[in-house]
Amino acid sequence: MNDAIHNHWPEYLMEAAGLGIFMMSAGAFAVVLYHPQSPLAQVLVDPLLRRVLMGCAMGITAIGLIYSPWGKRSGAHFNPAVTLTFLRLGKIAPWDGLFYVGAQFLGGVAGLLLVALVSRGLVADPSVNYVVTIPGAGGAAAAFLAEIAISLGLMSVVLAASNTPRLAPLTGVFAGALVATFITVEAPISGMSMNPARSFASALPADLWTAFWVYLTAPLLGMLLAAELRLRLSLSPVICAKLHHDNPARCIFRCGYAR
């Protein structure tokens, strides 16, 4: 444990900062698109159009983070379900996995609290409500199945792309495009989380834990299912836990690129 902290603490901080920035972006764009005092929210009354714009904003944020210097070095997980899936695949050491998950939870909360401070409480307005993820009209069961499905889809694409040489450099683009698509299409069902730390970061300041078990379990189940399918189908081996490896940044994972 001490060796992991001593040698890899910069990557842990980068993971915390990555999800923190993602949550800052989510809170800021939600205020612009949904708060009743926002001029843009007053003009854009169509909920589908709002979701399209929110999806594009968050997809671009995800792509920017994945290809940022910090994302290239940490691997750009920013999600406990992603980290634990790579742990299952044997590509990350247990202590690194533990500290990555802890950093992601802390970073997500810190990012959203910073938005609340800077916006002087606008993100706490009921129209935004800390961008909490709660089930839609279909209830918790529908949200649970939807979260499994989108998490399975995202991780399947990430594993397929990142382990195909000609597609690997585009893995972050594919991931960002899926984030944008899921926010547009799936958000009315579950709020579109795919990330336990992201949902926790919103639920904590909002003190709203409606069906939180969905967001704690379904993303992990979906992504682990993607990993199991890849192993069972005997597809090409997973090379590394980084979403973007075509860069000179150091790699702390059980990486196969050197071989």
Backbone as CSV, one residue per row, in Angstrom:
resi,resn,N_x,N_y,N_z,CA_x,CA_y,CA_z,C_x,C_y,C_z
1,MET,0.826,-1.211,0.000,0.000,0.000,0.000,0.863,1.265,0.000
2,ASN,1.875,1.277,0.886,2.726,2.466,0.964,3.460,2.714,-0.352
3,ASP,3.909,1.627,-1.001,4.591,1.781,-2.282,3.649,2.346,-3.332
4,ALA,2.409,1.867,-3.319,1.430,2.362,-4.291,1.202,3.859,-4.102
5,ILE,1.012,4.281,-2.865,0.778,5.703,-2.595,1.997,6.532,-2.976
6,HIS,3.167,6.060,-2.580,4.400,6.814,-2.831,4.685,6.961,-4.321
7,ASN,4.445,5.902,-5.074,4.822,5.910,-6.488,3.724,6.413,-7.423
8,HIS,2.465,6.245,-7.042,1.374,6.493,-7.985,0.407,7.593,-7.548
9,TRP,0.762,8.330,-6.483,-0.160,9.371,-6.012,-0.498,10.406,-7.083
10,PRO,0.393,10.741,-8.023,-0.021,11.718,-9.039,-1.203,11.218,-9.885
11,GLU,-1.193,9.927,-10.219,-2.311,9.374,-11.005,-3.608,9.397,-10.204
12,TYR,-3.523,9.159,-8.901,-4.726,9.206,-8.071,-5.321,10.616,-8.082
13,LEU,-4.464,11.610,-7.955,-4.950,12.992,-7.980,-5.524,13.349,-9.349
14,MET,-4.921,12.842,-10.411,-5.435,13.114,-11.755,-6.822,12.505,-11.946
15,GLU,-7.029,11.308,-11.382,-8.353,10.696,-11.467,-9.381,11.527,-10.691
16,ALA,-9.000,11.989,-9.517,-9.908,12.833,-8.731,-10.239,14.116,-9.482
17,ALA,-9.213,14.744,-10.051,-9.427,15.985,-10.792,-10.281,15.747,-12.029
18,GLY,-10.083,14.612,-12.692,-10.837,14.328,-13.905,-12.326,14.258,-13.657
19,LEU,-12.748,13.473,-12.652,-14.186,13.411,-12.374,-14.672,14.717,-11.774
20,GLY,-13.808,15.389,-11.015,-14.193,16.692,-10.486,-14.507,17.683,-11.587
21,ILE,-13.677,17.723,-12.613,-13.919,18.630,-13.742,-15.171,18.217,-14.494
22,PHE,-15.376,16.911,-14.642,-16.591,16.436,-15.322,-17.841,16.899,-14.580
23,MET,-17.828,16.801,-13.250,-18.981,17.231,-12.459,-19.141,18.748,-12.482
24,MET,-18.035,19.472,-12.523,-18.127,20.923,-12.662,-18.792,21.284,-13.983
25,SER,-18.416,20.598,-15.043,-19.019,20.838,-16.349,-20.495,20.489,-16.333
26,ALA,-20.847,19.343,-15.723,-22.247,18.932,-15.653,-23.084,19.961,-14.900
27,GLY,-22.586,20.416,-13.761,-23.327,21.403,-12.990,-23.475,22.725,-13.712
28,ALA,-22.399,23.185,-14.341,-22.433,24.475,-15.033,-23.379,24.448,-16.224
29,PHE,-23.300,23.406,-17.042,-24.163,23.329,-18.215,-25.625,23.099,-17.824
30,ALA,-25.849,22.372,-16.731,-27.220,22.177,-16.269,-27.838,23.501,-15.830
31,VAL,-27.061,24.351,-15.178,-27.559,25.669,-14.788,-27.918,26.495,-16.028
32,VAL,-27.034,26.466,-17.022,-27.265,27.246,-18.248,-28.490,26.754,-19.003
33,LEU,-28.713,25.444,-19.011,-29.777,24.868,-19.836,-31.101,24.694,-19.100
34,TYR,-31.083,24.677,-17.761,-32.300,24.332,-17.043,-32.732,25.352,-15.994
35,HIS,-31.826,26.176,-15.493,-32.229,27.106,-14.439,-33.167,28.163,-15.007
36,PRO,-34.275,28.462,-14.336,-35.259,29.411,-14.879,-34.725,30.820,-15.091
37,GLN,-33.646,31.203,-14.409,-33.065,32.522,-14.611,-32.113,32.585,-15.809
38,SER,-31.830,31.440,-16.390,-30.919,31.409,-17.536,-31.645,31.857,-18.805
39,PRO,-31.108,32.841,-19.515,-31.742,33.270,-20.774,-31.866,32.132,-21.779
40,LEU,-30.879,31.253,-21.818,-30.930,30.145,-22.767,-32.038,29.164,-22.399
41,ALA,-32.214,28.921,-21.114,-33.275,28.020,-20.674,-34.652,28.577,-21.005
42,GLN,-34.776,29.882,-21.000,-36.062,30.506,-21.334,-36.389,30.382,-22.814
43,VAL,-35.355,30.274,-23.635,-35.558,30.153,-25.078,-35.734,28.698,-25.489
44,LEU,-34.925,27.819,-24.899,-34.950,26.403,-25.265,-35.930,25.656,-24.356
45,VAL,-37.158,25.545,-24.779,-38.180,24.905,-23.951,-38.388,23.437,-24.315
46,ASP,-37.887,23.020,-25.472,-38.049,21.636,-25.898,-37.104,20.743,-25.091
47,PRO,-37.626,19.793,-24.310,-36.749,18.949,-23.475,-35.773,18.109,-24.288
48,LEU,-36.178,17.669,-25.472,-35.265,16.879,-26.303,-34.082,17.723,-26.752
49,LEU,-34.343,18.958,-27.174,-33.261,19.832,-27.599,-32.318,20.118,-26.437
50,ARG,-32.870,20.309,-25.259,-32.017,20.525,-24.086,-31.128,19.327,-23.821
51,ARG,-31.689,18.134,-23.960,-30.884,16.932,-23.732,-29.808,16.770,-24.807
52,VAL,-30.138,17.127,-26.039,-29.134,17.058,-27.103,-27.958,17.971,-26.777
53,LEU,-28.259,19.197,-26.360,-27.192,20.141,-26.042,-26.413,19.701,-24.804
54,MET,-27.120,19.197,-23.806,-26.447,18.703,-22.605,-25.568,17.509,-22.959
55,GLY,-26.081,16.629,-23.799,-25.305,15.473,-24.211,-24.042,15.862,-24.962
56,CYS,-24.179,16.815,-25.884,-23.008,17.277,-26.630,-21.977,17.900,-25.697
57,ALA,-22.454,18.703,-24.746,-21.539,19.358,-23.805,-20.772,18.331,-22.981
58,MET,-21.476,17.315,-22.484,-20.811,16.329,-21.637,-19.957,15.359,-22.458
59,GLY,-20.398,15.062,-23.681,-19.577,14.221,-24.548,-18.263,14.886,-24.892
60,ILE,-18.326,16.175,-25.209,-17.102,16.925,-25.520,-16.221,17.030,-24.272
61,THR,-16.841,17.228,-23.106,-16.073,17.256,-21.863,-15.339,15.939,-21.653
62,ALA,-16.039,14.826,-21.863,-15.413,13.513,-21.680,-14.244,13.316,-22.647
63,ILE,-14.444,13.693,-23.905,-13.372,13.547,-24.897,-12.168,14.403,-24.511
64,GLY,-12.439,15.647,-24.107,-11.347,16.531,-23.703,-10.559,15.975,-22.539
65,LEU,-11.248,15.379,-21.568,-10.562,14.820,-20.407,-9.743,13.585,-20.776
66,ILE,-10.291,12.738,-21.633,-9.582,11.517,-22.022,-8.283,11.848,-22.755
67,TYR,-8.323,12.875,-23.618,-7.137,13.224,-24.405,-6.283,14.305,-23.749
68,SER,-6.654,14.721,-22.562,-5.849,15.708,-21.843,-4.569,15.046,-21.325
69,PRO,-3.551,15.829,-20.984,-2.322,15.233,-20.428,-2.582,14.369,-19.202
70,TRP,-3.488,14.814,-18.330,-3.797,14.016,-17.144,-4.536,12.739,-17.521
71,GLY,-5.465,12.822,-18.455,-6.190,11.640,-18.879,-5.289,10.619,-19.546
72,LYS,-4.346,11.092,-20.338,-3.408,10.191,-20.993,-2.524,9.472,-19.973
73,ARG,-2.236,10.133,-18.873,-1.355,9.519,-17.878,-2.116,8.601,-16.920
74,SER,-3.273,9.034,-16.442,-4.003,8.214,-15.469,-4.763,7.073,-16.125
75,GLY,-5.032,7.201,-17.413,-5.833,6.207,-18.106,-7.254,6.655,-18.329
76,ALA,-7.650,7.754,-17.686,-8.968,8.384,-17.893,-10.119,7.447,-17.568
77,HIS,-10.051,6.799,-16.400,-11.192,5.996,-15.960,-12.323,6.908,-15.488
78,PHE,-12.027,7.708,-14.478,-12.971,8.675,-13.901,-14.275,8.006,-13.457
79,ASN,-14.225,6.717,-13.193,-15.444,5.950,-12.935,-15.055,4.666,-12.203
80,PRO,-15.581,4.434,-10.996,-15.241,3.206,-10.273,-15.598,1.937,-11.038
81,ALA,-16.691,1.966,-11.804,-17.085,0.776,-12.559,-16.049,0.438,-13.624
82,VAL,-15.471,1.452,-14.244,-14.410,1.225,-15.233,-13.178,0.644,-14.550
83,THR,-12.769,1.247,-13.450,-11.582,0.786,-12.728,-11.747,-0.653,-12.254
84,LEU,-12.891,-0.978,-11.667,-13.105,-2.324,-11.144,-13.220,-3.351,-12.264
85,THR,-13.683,-2.925,-13.430,-13.718,-3.839,-14.572,-12.307,-4.168,-15.038
86,PHE,-11.439,-3.175,-15.099,-10.050,-3.447,-15.463,-9.336,-4.252,-14.377
87,LEU,-9.753,-4.082,-13.123,-9.230,-4.925,-12.045,-9.628,-6.378,-12.290
88,ARG,-10.869,-6.600,-12.655,-11.333,-7.959,-12.980,-10.539,-8.549,-14.149
89,LEU,-10.154,-7.720,-15.090,-9.414,-8.185,-16.256,-7.921,-8.343,-15.972
90,GLY,-7.505,-8.033,-14.741,-6.121,-8.216,-14.351,-5.176,-7.147,-14.850
91,LYS,-5.702,-5.985,-15.232,-4.856,-4.950,-15.812,-4.476,-3.855,-14.822
92,ILE,-4.948,-3.951,-13.586,-4.627,-2.935,-12.587,-4.393,-3.631,-11.250
93,ALA,-3.405,-3.176,-10.499,-3.100,-3.768,-9.201,-4.199,-3.415,-8.195
94,PRO,-4.489,-4.311,-7.238,-5.576,-4.056,-6.286,-5.464,-2.743,-5.530
95,TRP,-4.258,-2.397,-5.031,-4.123,-1.145,-4.279,-4.378,0.057,-5.182
96,ASP,-3.891,-0.004,-6.417,-4.163,1.093,-7.345,-5.663,1.198,-7.614
97,GLY,-6.316,0.059,-7.753,-7.763,0.077,-7.964,-8.498,0.715,-6.798
98,LEU,-8.086,0.363,-5.581,-8.732,0.924,-4.389,-8.558,2.438,-4.330
99,PHE,-7.342,2.908,-4.551,-7.093,4.341,-4.457,-7.708,5.104,-5.633
100,TYR,-7.784,4.480,-6.796,-8.486,5.111,-7.913,-9.954,5.333,-7.554
101,VAL,-10.603,4.301,-7.024,-12.024,4.412,-6.679,-12.238,5.487,-5.621
102,GLY,-11.407,5.491,-4.579,-11.538,6.518,-3.548,-11.344,7.914,-4.104
103,ALA,-10.356,8.085,-4.981,-10.093,9.389,-5.582,-11.260,9.846,-6.446
104,GLN,-11.867,8.918,-7.158,-12.999,9.279,-8.019,-14.188,9.784,-7.203
105,PHE,-14.495,9.101,-6.107,-15.601,9.552,-5.258,-15.304,10.935,-4.671
106,LEU,-14.115,11.119,-4.133,-13.762,12.404,-3.523,-13.721,13.516,-4.566
107,GLY,-13.160,13.236,-5.721,-13.064,14.252,-6.760,-14.415,14.683,-7.282
108,GLY,-15.331,13.727,-7.463,-16.663,14.072,-7.938,-17.396,14.998,-6.982
109,VAL,-17.340,14.685,-5.700,-17.996,15.530,-4.688,-17.363,16.915,-4.664
110,ALA,-16.035,16.975,-4.678,-15.344,18.264,-4.623,-15.700,19.129,-5.828
111,GLY,-15.772,18.529,-7.002,-16.104,19.297,-8.199,-17.488,19.901,-8.143
112,LEU,-18.455,19.126,-7.691,-19.823,19.646,-7.644,-19.996,20.684,-6.539
113,LEU,-19.326,20.496,-5.413,-19.396,21.493,-4.350,-18.751,22.808,-4.793
114,LEU,-17.707,22.718,-5.600,-17.076,23.929,-6.117,-18.029,24.681,-7.044
115,VAL,-18.779,23.952,-7.867,-19.778,24.595,-8.730,-20.840,25.271,-7.880
116,ALA,-21.274,24.602,-6.825,-22.281,25.193,-5.941,-21.783,26.488,-5.322
117,LEU,-20.499,26.500,-4.948,-19.914,27.699,-4.344,-19.810,28.827,-5.358
118,VAL,-19.279,28.525,-6.535,-19.073,29.549,-7.550,-20.397,30.077,-8.087
119,SER,-21.375,29.194,-8.232,-22.673,29.619,-8.786,-23.580,30.254,-7.733
120,ARG,-23.069,30.339,-6.526,-23.845,30.919,-5.416,-25.184,30.209,-5.236
121,GLY,-25.128,28.902,-5.321,-26.309,28.098,-5.035,-27.227,27.830,-6.205
122,LEU,-26.919,28.347,-7.385,-27.803,28.118,-8.533,-27.953,26.637,-8.849
123,VAL,-26.878,25.865,-8.645,-26.937,24.443,-8.951,-27.832,23.688,-7.971
124,ALA,-28.152,24.335,-6.832,-29.032,23.703,-5.844,-30.504,23.949,-6.141
125,ASP,-30.810,24.837,-7.085,-32.204,25.118,-7.429,-32.904,23.824,-7.850
126,PRO,-34.185,23.645,-7.511,-34.895,22.411,-7.880,-34.848,22.086,-9.368
127,SER,-34.699,23.082,-10.216,-34.633,22.826,-11.652,-33.345,22.125,-12.052
128,VAL,-32.319,22.230,-11.209,-31.018,21.607,-11.462,-30.743,20.509,-10.432
129,ASN,-30.932,20.865,-9.163,-30.811,19.946,-8.030,-29.538,19.094,-8.083
130,TYR,-28.425,19.771,-8.253,-27.115,19.130,-8.230,-26.989,18.025,-9.293
131,VAL,-27.732,18.143,-10.364,-27.747,17.154,-11.468,-27.842,15.718,-10.942
132,VAL,-28.787,15.497,-10.037,-28.968,14.162,-9.475,-29.477,13.203,-10.542
133,THR,-29.145,11.939,-10.368,-29.671,10.890,-11.231,-30.718,10.103,-10.456
134,ILE,-31.964,10.155,-10.929,-33.057,9.417,-10.312,-33.863,8.747,-11.409
135,PRO,-34.566,7.652,-11.077,-35.351,6.965,-12.101,-36.451,7.845,-12.687
136,GLY,-36.768,7.587,-13.947,-37.849,8.290,-14.607,-39.185,7.649,-14.301
137,ALA,-40.148,7.870,-15.182,-41.510,7.404,-14.943,-41.601,5.885,-14.867
138,GLY,-40.665,5.188,-15.473,-40.692,3.724,-15.451,-40.268,3.116,-14.138
139,GLY,-39.738,3.921,-13.234,-39.361,3.437,-11.924,-37.968,2.839,-11.856
140,ALA,-37.654,2.284,-10.693,-36.308,1.786,-10.420,-35.953,0.585,-11.285
141,ALA,-36.914,-0.289,-11.564,-36.620,-1.487,-12.357,-36.178,-1.113,-13.764
142,ALA,-36.905,-0.194,-14.379,-36.536,0.252,-15.727,-35.182,0.953,-15.711
143,ALA,-34.947,1.769,-14.689,-33.666,2.466,-14.587,-32.523,1.474,-14.417
144,PHE,-32.744,0.442,-13.613,-31.720,-0.576,-13.378,-31.340,-1.281,-14.681
145,LEU,-32.335,-1.705,-15.435,-32.063,-2.400,-16.698,-31.406,-1.464,-17.708
146,ALA,-31.855,-0.212,-17.748,-31.275,0.743,-18.689,-29.822,1.039,-18.341
147,GLU,-29.516,1.187,-17.060,-28.139,1.455,-16.646,-27.219,0.271,-16.960
148,ILE,-27.721,-0.941,-16.782,-26.936,-2.112,-17.164,-26.658,-2.086,-18.657
149,ALA,-27.694,-1.785,-19.444,-27.554,-1.813,-20.904,-26.554,-0.780,-21.406
150,ILE,-26.646,0.455,-20.930,-25.738,1.482,-21.443,-24.324,1.268,-20.930
151,SER,-24.177,0.743,-19.718,-22.843,0.460,-19.180,-22.198,-0.691,-19.935
152,LEU,-22.996,-1.708,-20.246,-22.511,-2.820,-21.067,-22.071,-2.315,-22.436
153,GLY,-22.878,-1.439,-23.023,-22.546,-0.905,-24.338,-21.277,-0.082,-24.330
154,LEU,-21.146,0.803,-23.347,-19.957,1.657,-23.289,-18.687,0.841,-23.107
155,MET,-18.685,-0.073,-22.135,-17.473,-0.842,-21.872,-17.147,-1.788,-23.019
156,SER,-18.158,-2.327,-23.676,-17.911,-3.192,-24.830,-17.200,-2.425,-25.934
157,VAL,-17.646,-1.190,-26.177,-17.019,-0.366,-27.207,-15.598,0.014,-26.800
158,VAL,-15.413,0.384,-25.538,-14.080,0.761,-25.056,-13.106,-0.403,-25.194
159,LEU,-13.521,-1.596,-24.794,-12.633,-2.759,-24.881,-12.348,-3.133,-26.332
160,ALA,-13.368,-3.047,-27.173,-13.161,-3.389,-28.582,-12.231,-2.392,-29.263
161,ALA,-12.477,-1.118,-29.042,-11.689,-0.090,-29.726,-10.262,-0.015,-29.193
162,SER,-10.104,-0.016,-27.881,-8.772,0.180,-27.298,-7.842,-0.990,-27.566
163,ASN,-8.382,-2.130,-27.950,-7.560,-3.298,-28.234,-7.517,-3.649,-29.720
164,THR,-7.941,-2.709,-30.553,-7.824,-2.834,-32.003,-6.876,-1.735,-32.473
165,PRO,-5.695,-2.065,-32.962,-4.667,-1.056,-33.240,-5.150,0.144,-34.047
166,ARG,-5.902,-0.062,-35.096,-6.297,1.076,-35.935,-7.395,1.920,-35.296
167,LEU,-8.107,1.355,-34.317,-9.181,2.087,-33.648,-8.762,2.656,-32.296
168,ALA,-7.692,2.137,-31.733,-7.301,2.527,-30.373,-7.182,4.035,-30.171
169,PRO,-6.579,4.786,-31.111,-6.481,6.240,-30.890,-7.834,6.945,-30.827
170,LEU,-8.891,6.277,-31.313,-10.219,6.896,-31.356,-11.111,6.447,-30.201
171,THR,-10.574,5.672,-29.273,-11.383,5.152,-28.174,-12.086,6.272,-27.417
172,GLY,-11.375,7.351,-27.119,-11.969,8.469,-26.392,-13.094,9.136,-27.163
173,VAL,-12.974,9.210,-28.478,-14.033,9.795,-29.309,-15.278,8.920,-29.249
174,PHE,-15.080,7.606,-29.365,-16.226,6.694,-29.280,-16.913,6.817,-27.921
175,ALA,-16.123,6.869,-26.845,-16.690,6.976,-25.500,-17.473,8.277,-25.339
176,GLY,-16.908,9.389,-25.809,-17.597,10.672,-25.706,-18.875,10.703,-26.522
177,ALA,-18.850,10.093,-27.700,-20.045,10.049,-28.547,-21.150,9.238,-27.878
178,LEU,-20.772,8.155,-27.206,-21.780,7.362,-26.502,-22.358,8.124,-25.317
179,VAL,-21.512,8.849,-24.590,-22.014,9.678,-23.490,-23.053,10.668,-24.009
180,ALA,-22.751,11.334,-25.114,-23.679,12.299,-25.688,-24.975,11.622,-26.125
181,THR,-24.861,10.473,-26.754,-26.047,9.752,-27.232,-26.907,9.273,-26.077
182,PHE,-26.280,8.715,-25.055,-27.041,8.184,-23.920,-27.755,9.294,-23.154
183,ILE,-27.110,10.450,-22.998,-27.786,11.562,-22.323,-29.006,11.998,-23.118
184,THR,-28.891,12.009,-24.422,-30.005,12.418,-25.275,-31.149,11.422,-25.239
185,VAL,-30.819,10.142,-25.313,-31.841,9.113,-25.518,-32.271,8.427,-24.219
186,GLU,-31.302,8.132,-23.338,-31.599,7.299,-22.180,-31.894,8.078,-20.905
187,ALA,-31.476,9.334,-20.835,-31.621,10.109,-19.594,-33.043,10.111,-19.024
188,PRO,-34.101,10.152,-19.838,-35.441,10.121,-19.241,-35.757,8.840,-18.471
189,ILE,-34.999,7.780,-18.697,-35.266,6.513,-18.026,-34.567,6.434,-16.677
190,SER,-33.282,6.788,-16.637,-32.522,6.646,-15.389,-31.769,7.902,-14.974
191,GLY,-31.757,8.915,-15.825,-30.928,10.082,-15.556,-29.545,9.963,-16.162
192,MET,-29.213,8.792,-16.715,-27.941,8.512,-17.396,-26.737,8.749,-16.478
193,SER,-26.403,7.703,-15.747,-25.257,7.788,-14.849,-24.068,7.013,-15.400
194,MET,-24.170,5.684,-15.410,-23.073,4.767,-15.767,-21.897,4.881,-14.811
195,ASN,-22.064,5.600,-13.689,-20.920,5.930,-12.854,-21.354,6.100,-11.401
196,PRO,-21.035,5.143,-10.512,-21.437,5.278,-9.105,-20.914,6.541,-8.441
197,ALA,-19.675,6.939,-8.740,-19.103,8.131,-8.116,-19.796,9.389,-8.610
198,ARG,-20.186,9.412,-9.886,-20.899,10.565,-10.424,-22.252,10.736,-9.725
199,SER,-22.983,9.623,-9.528,-24.284,9.704,-8.860,-24.145,10.049,-7.385
200,PHE,-23.114,9.506,-6.741,-22.867,9.834,-5.335,-22.554,11.317,-5.168
201,ALA,-21.764,11.862,-6.090,-21.378,13.274,-6.004,-22.596,14.184,-6.055
202,SER,-23.646,13.777,-6.753,-24.868,14.572,-6.819,-25.788,14.300,-5.638
203,ALA,-25.907,13.025,-5.263,-26.838,12.652,-4.202,-26.441,13.228,-2.854
204,LEU,-25.132,13.332,-2.600,-24.678,13.792,-1.287,-25.097,15.226,-0.987
205,PRO,-24.765,16.220,-1.804,-25.196,17.586,-1.481,-26.701,17.791,-1.637
206,ALA,-27.332,17.038,-2.539,-28.779,17.168,-2.717,-29.546,16.435,-1.626
207,ASP,-28.862,15.536,-0.922,-29.496,14.670,0.076,-30.712,13.968,-0.533
208,LEU,-30.498,13.437,-1.716,-31.560,12.735,-2.444,-31.005,11.385,-2.884
209,TRP,-31.491,10.321,-2.238,-30.928,8.985,-2.438,-31.943,8.034,-3.067
210,THR,-32.866,8.573,-3.828,-33.902,7.760,-4.457,-33.278,6.678,-5.338
211,ALA,-33.556,5.425,-4.995,-33.064,4.276,-5.760,-31.561,4.370,-6.022
212,PHE,-30.829,4.854,-5.038,-29.386,5.002,-5.237,-28.712,3.661,-5.507
213,TRP,-29.300,2.601,-5.007,-28.742,1.271,-5.242,-28.606,0.975,-6.734
214,VAL,-29.501,1.544,-7.530,-29.436,1.338,-8.979,-28.106,1.831,-9.523
215,TYR,-27.718,3.027,-9.106,-26.523,3.677,-9.655,-25.237,3.144,-9.028
216,LEU,-25.397,2.467,-7.895,-24.245,1.859,-7.246,-23.933,0.485,-7.844
217,THR,-24.968,-0.212,-8.311,-24.789,-1.600,-8.755,-24.864,-1.787,-10.271
218,ALA,-25.818,-1.148,-10.927,-26.058,-1.431,-12.346,-24.873,-1.084,-13.247
219,PRO,-24.220,0.080,-13.084,-23.055,0.354,-13.947,-21.955,-0.696,-13.797
220,LEU,-21.708,-1.124,-12.567,-20.672,-2.126,-12.344,-21.070,-3.459,-12.960
221,LEU,-22.330,-3.863,-12.788,-22.785,-5.128,-13.371,-22.681,-5.086,-14.890
222,GLY,-23.094,-3.981,-15.492,-23.043,-3.873,-16.944,-21.628,-3.940,-17.483
223,MET,-20.702,-3.240,-16.835,-19.324,-3.228,-17.327,-18.618,-4.542,-17.057
224,LEU,-18.886,-5.162,-15.912,-18.316,-6.479,-15.653,-18.855,-7.511,-16.639
225,LEU,-20.114,-7.364,-17.025,-20.692,-8.263,-18.027,-19.963,-8.111,-19.358
226,ALA,-19.624,-6.887,-19.714,-18.871,-6.655,-20.949,-17.517,-7.363,-20.881
227,ALA,-16.862,-7.288,-19.721,-15.578,-7.956,-19.555,-15.725,-9.472,-19.647
228,GLU,-16.762,-10.016,-19.003,-16.972,-11.459,-19.039,-17.261,-11.940,-20.456
229,LEU,-18.065,-11.200,-21.186,-18.368,-11.576,-22.561,-17.098,-11.609,-23.402
230,ARG,-16.248,-10.627,-23.184,-14.995,-10.589,-23.958,-14.126,-11.800,-23.620
231,LEU,-14.065,-12.163,-22.343,-13.264,-13.313,-21.942,-13.874,-14.614,-22.452
232,ARG,-15.200,-14.740,-22.331,-15.868,-15.981,-22.734,-15.823,-16.191,-24.235
233,LEU,-15.869,-15.103,-24.995,-15.851,-15.215,-26.443,-14.446,-15.359,-27.001
234,SER,-13.458,-15.364,-26.092,-12.050,-15.546,-26.478,-11.610,-14.534,-27.529
235,LEU,-12.007,-13.288,-27.316,-11.584,-12.228,-28.214,-10.135,-11.853,-27.897
236,SER,-9.573,-10.922,-28.649,-8.181,-10.543,-28.442,-7.971,-10.075,-27.000
237,PRO,-6.810,-10.381,-26.409,-6.578,-10.023,-25.007,-6.584,-8.513,-24.784
238,VAL,-6.994,-8.117,-23.584,-6.985,-6.707,-23.209,-5.540,-6.307,-22.925
239,ILE,-5.074,-5.265,-23.595,-3.662,-4.902,-23.516,-3.357,-4.041,-22.304
240,CYS,-4.199,-3.069,-22.031,-3.897,-2.113,-20.967,-5.188,-1.515,-20.426
241,ALA,-5.096,-0.907,-19.253,-6.256,-0.268,-18.629,-6.422,1.185,-19.032
242,LYS,-5.565,1.684,-19.906,-5.704,3.062,-20.366,-6.694,3.145,-21.524
243,LEU,-7.523,4.191,-21.517,-8.387,4.428,-22.671,-7.586,4.978,-23.835
244,HIS,-6.501,5.692,-23.532,-5.654,6.245,-24.586,-4.206,5.944,-24.234
245,HIS,-3.587,5.059,-24.991,-2.230,4.641,-24.663,-1.194,5.147,-25.659
246,ASP,-1.635,5.723,-26.755,-0.698,6.174,-27.799,-0.132,7.537,-27.424
247,ASN,0.659,7.548,-26.339,1.236,8.792,-25.832,2.451,8.453,-24.985
248,PRO,3.326,9.428,-24.721,4.562,9.145,-23.970,4.401,9.139,-22.456
249,ALA,3.194,9.371,-21.941,3.002,9.411,-20.491,3.266,8.038,-19.881
250,ARG,3.743,8.035,-18.643,4.057,6.763,-18.004,2.776,5.967,-17.764
251,CYS,2.925,4.654,-17.674,1.786,3.765,-17.460,2.019,2.962,-16.192
252,ILE,1.083,3.042,-15.225,1.238,2.346,-13.950,0.499,1.005,-13.937
253,PHE,-0.079,0.620,-15.078,-0.897,-0.580,-15.113,-0.095,-1.812,-15.498
254,ARG,-0.752,-2.967,-15.438,-0.171,-4.213,-15.893,-0.323,-4.248,-17.401
255,CYS,0.541,-3.538,-18.051,0.381,-3.157,-19.445,1.096,-4.120,-20.363
256,GLY,0.432,-4.469,-21.468,1.031,-5.364,-22.441,1.645,-4.684,-23.634
257,TYR,1.602,-3.353,-23.680,2.143,-2.652,-24.844,3.657,-2.836,-24.979
258,ALA,4.337,-2.921,-23.851,5.800,-3.059,-23.888,6.210,-4.379,-24.525
259,ARG,5.306,-5.363,-24.462,5.621,-6.650,-25.057,5.195,-6.739,-26.510
